[in-house]
Amino acid sequence: MNATLNLRSIVFFIIMGIIMMQGAKRWGVEGCPLYCLDVAYMTCPSSGSQQLEGSCNCCMTPKGCTLHLSDGSSLDC
């Protein structure tokens, strides 16, 4: 009885995981990476050349903004 219940639970969670992954692909949902870049500041078209507080990475940055890294390089998001 317990083995059957455990097997059913495992199969249920596998199927639910597959359904959720397919839904995420269909709706264009992406996960954010769990790392932070060494960002000095951020610039966005809406604020001109004003240096804004930088976000961790492009996933957390408004679209069209640029992250300026501490090493002098930049990353368009």
PyMOL commands that set and color helices and strands:
alter all, ss='L'
color gray80, all
select helices_A, chain A and resi 2-27+45-47+58-60
alter helices_A, ss='H'
color red, helices_A
select strands_A, chain A and resi 39-43+66-69+74-76
alter strands_A, ss='S'
color yellow, strands_A
deselect
rebuild
show_as cartoon
